[in-house]
């Protein structure tokens, strides 16, 4: 195992207070909106996909020490460098020193409203029928995997119930690894809080995740 | 950081990967056009129009699109309604997934470790930190946004709002009430 996510925080010990924030207070430094916009604009070039971005962020060794936009910025720089779109001496110099690499698209100002309004839907046409139906009891994957995944650690090897069949969606695990969309059935799976956290958890409370079919097996 | 981001922007612009005016449009969009007032209008409509509420609960993506809110980070939306019998709250334990077309950019706490770690394990404790105390008998459902479906909570309509029109009702709908970490304001508390 060499892949390590530092972002899988559900249920982990953390005693820091939640710091409230008024509505409309979006940024806390002048560079944050620029980092956001650079990330969105570079995402629009098609040089990588959103699951690759998440993977680049969650594997930053100093993830826990960085603010969220600092995470985004570091991941953006890493993805640019890894793909040879930018070289280290250019970041150092603050200007272009080498020829550009081709990108599929450049997001123009006039196109921003249309591009944002369209988004990137992940639902795909259904081919095979779903393996599970609403009400089915399922057990989530127990094994750790050596790549980006969206099954949180707290929900591994747990018994849950399929609550909703969400259609066939781009499979994050494959997409993040550059293996294409690999669409799979997606389900909302709900767990009793006591299944996840033990008998001390509040009776009647529940947690759900959205799980792709490869995360699930029929409950024995 | 300011210098580092400016340097990166200059490099990317000189290399022709980005169009700098597009950055300004992106920022302006999330500062002035796409934010929680969009979601508040969706909730207010659901409070006054039972057919819309039913549509919202059945196919939120389409119902919300009918009010003009679509796209990035809201391509697939599910709406869930709070009631005395069931409280819902939303988290993304793995990153910061959030329904942008209706709520805009997530607040810092939503993206930070304390909320992401505790919301799934101790939702009652988290709600208490937000000043929300529910009856012990009210079950809590936490929705962890682990795929590309985004969740919008429809808070309960506060008592004493029978005479208010949709616009006035929307003013009672807070961002946090649509994440499930708050309740809609009562009309007396308006200021």
Contacts between the chains, C-beta under 8 A, distances in Angstrom:
chain1	res1	chain2	res2	distance
A	5	B	94	7.8
A	7	B	94	5.7
A	7	B	95	5.8
A	8	B	93	7.0
A	8	B	94	6.0
A	9	B	93	5.5
A	9	B	94	7.7
A	9	B	113	5.5
A	9	B	116	4.3
A	9	B	117	4.5
A	10	B	91	7.7
A	10	B	93	3.2
A	10	B	94	7.6
A	10	B	116	6.7
A	10	B	117	6.5
A	10	B	119	7.9
A	10	B	120	4.6
A	10	B	121	7.4
A	10	B	144	6.5
A	11	B	93	7.8
A	11	B	117	6.5
A	11	B	120	5.8
A	11	B	121	4.5
A	12	B	113	7.7
A	12	B	117	4.6
A	13	B	117	7.2
A	14	B	113	4.9
A	14	B	114	5.3
A	14	B	117	4.1
A	14	B	118	6.5
A	15	B	114	8.0
A	16	B	112	8.0
A	16	B	113	6.7
A	16	B	114	4.6
A	17	B	114	6.4
A	17	B	129	6.9
A	18	B	109	5.0
A	18	B	112	7.5
A	18	B	114	4.7
A	18	B	115	5.2
A	18	B	118	7.7
A	18	B	126	6.8
A	18	B	129	5.0
A	18	B	130	7.4
A	19	B	108	6.9
A	19	B	109	5.5
A	19	B	112	7.4
A	19	B	114	7.9
A	20	B	109	6.6
A	20	B	130	7.3
A	21	B	107	4.2
A	21	B	108	5.4
A	21	B	109	5.9
A	23	B	35	7.6
A	23	B	36	5.8
A	23	B	174	7.0
A	23	B	175	4.8
A	24	B	35	7.2
A	25	B	107	7.6
A	26	B	30	6.8
A	26	B	31	6.3
A	26	B	104	7.6
A	26	B	105	5.5
A	28	B	108	7.3
A	29	B	1	6.6
A	29	B	2	7.4
A	30	B	2	6.0
A	31	B	1	4.8
A	31	B	2	4.8
A	31	B	4	7.6
A	31	B	5	4.1
A	31	B	6	7.7
A	33	B	27	4.4
A	33	B	31	7.5
A	34	B	5	4.9
A	34	B	6	7.5
A	34	B	9	6.1
A	34	B	23	6.7
A	34	B	27	7.7
A	35	B	5	5.5
A	36	B	26	7.3
A	36	B	27	7.1
A	36	B	30	7.4
A	36	B	105	7.5
A	37	B	22	7.7
A	37	B	23	3.9
A	37	B	24	7.7
A	37	B	26	4.2
A	37	B	27	5.2
A	38	B	5	7.2
A	38	B	8	6.4
A	38	B	9	6.1
A	38	B	12	6.7
A	38	B	18	6.9
A	38	B	23	6.7
A	40	B	26	5.4
A	41	B	12	7.8
A	41	B	17	7.8
A	41	B	18	4.5
A	41	B	19	7.5
A	41	B	22	5.7
A	41	B	23	6.0
A	41	B	26	6.7
A	42	B	12	6.9
A	42	B	17	6.5
A	42	B	18	6.7
A	45	B	17	5.8
A	45	B	18	8.0
A	54	B	94	7.6
A	54	B	95	5.6
A	57	B	95	6.9
A	58	B	94	7.4
A	58	B	95	7.0
A	64	B	113	6.9
A	67	B	108	7.9
A	68	B	96	6.6
A	68	B	108	6.8
A	68	B	111	4.3
A	68	B	112	7.3
A	70	B	1	7.1
A	73	B	1	7.6
A	73	B	4	7.4
A	73	B	5	6.6
A	73	B	8	7.6
A	76	B	8	7.6
A	77	B	8	6.7
A	80	B	12	7.8
A	85	B	15	7.3
A	85	B	17	6.6
A	86	B	8	7.9
A	86	B	11	5.8
A	86	B	12	7.3
A	86	B	15	7.1
A	90	B	11	4.9
A	91	B	4	7.9
A	91	B	7	6.3
A	91	B	8	6.5
A	91	B	11	6.6
A	93	B	7	7.8
A	94	B	3	7.8
A	94	B	6	7.3
A	94	B	7	3.4
A	94	B	10	5.5
A	94	B	11	6.7
A	95	B	10	5.9
A	95	B	11	6.4
A	95	B	14	6.1
A	96	B	11	5.5
A	96	B	14	3.8
A	96	B	15	5.0
A	100	B	15	4.2
A	100	B	16	5.4
A	100	B	17	7.1
A	103	B	17	5.6
A	106	B	16	6.7
A	106	B	17	6.5
A	106	B	18	6.8
A	106	B	19	5.8
A	107	B	18	7.1
A	107	B	19	6.4
A	107	B	22	4.9
A	108	B	19	5.0
A	108	B	21	8.0
A	108	B	22	5.9
A	109	B	19	5.9
A	109	B	21	3.9
A	109	B	22	4.4
A	109	B	24	7.2
A	109	B	25	4.8
A	111	B	22	7.7
A	112	B	22	5.5
A	112	B	25	4.2
A	112	B	26	5.8
A	112	B	29	6.6
A	113	B	25	7.7
A	113	B	29	7.2
A	115	B	72	7.9
A	116	B	26	7.8
A	116	B	29	6.4
A	116	B	34	7.6
A	116	B	71	5.0
A	116	B	72	4.9
A	117	B	70	5.2
A	117	B	71	4.2
A	117	B	72	8.0
A	118	B	70	7.7
A	118	B	71	5.8
A	119	B	70	6.8
A	119	B	71	3.8
A	119	B	72	4.3
A	119	B	73	7.0
A	119	B	74	6.8
A	119	B	75	4.3
A	119	B	101	8.0
A	120	B	72	7.2
A	120	B	75	6.5
A	121	B	75	4.2
A	121	B	76	6.9
A	122	B	75	6.6
A	122	B	76	7.0
A	122	B	147	7.7
A	122	B	148	4.3
A	123	B	75	7.8
A	123	B	76	6.3
A	150	B	94	6.2
A	150	B	146	4.6
A	150	B	147	6.1
A	151	B	146	7.3
A	152	B	93	5.3
A	152	B	94	6.0
A	152	B	144	6.6
A	152	B	146	6.5
A	154	B	93	7.5
A	154	B	120	6.4
A	154	B	121	7.6
A	155	B	144	7.7
A	164	B	78	7.8
A	166	B	76	7.5
A	166	B	147	7.5
A	166	B	149	6.0
A	169	B	76	7.9
A	169	B	147	6.3
A	169	B	148	6.2
A	170	B	148	7.3
A	172	B	147	6.9
A	186	B	147	5.6
A	186	B	149	7.6
A	188	B	78	8.0
A	188	B	149	7.7
A	190	B	141	7.6
A	196	B	120	7.4
A	196	B	121	7.6
A	197	B	121	5.6
A	201	B	121	7.8
A	202	B	124	6.3
A	202	B	139	7.9
A	202	B	140	7.2
A	204	B	139	3.8
A	205	B	123	6.6
A	205	B	124	7.9
A	205	B	139	5.5
A	205	B	140	4.6
A	205	B	141	7.2
A	205	B	142	7.6
A	206	B	139	7.0
A	206	B	140	7.7
A	206	B	141	5.1
A	206	B	142	7.3
A	207	B	120	5.1
A	207	B	141	7.5
A	207	B	142	4.6
A	207	B	144	6.2
A	208	B	141	6.9
A	208	B	142	7.3
A	208	B	143	5.5
A	208	B	144	6.6
A	209	B	144	4.8
A	209	B	146	4.6
A	210	B	144	7.8
A	210	B	145	7.2
A	210	B	146	5.0
A	210	B	147	3.8
A	210	B	149	5.4
A	211	B	146	7.1
A	211	B	147	7.7
A	212	B	147	7.1
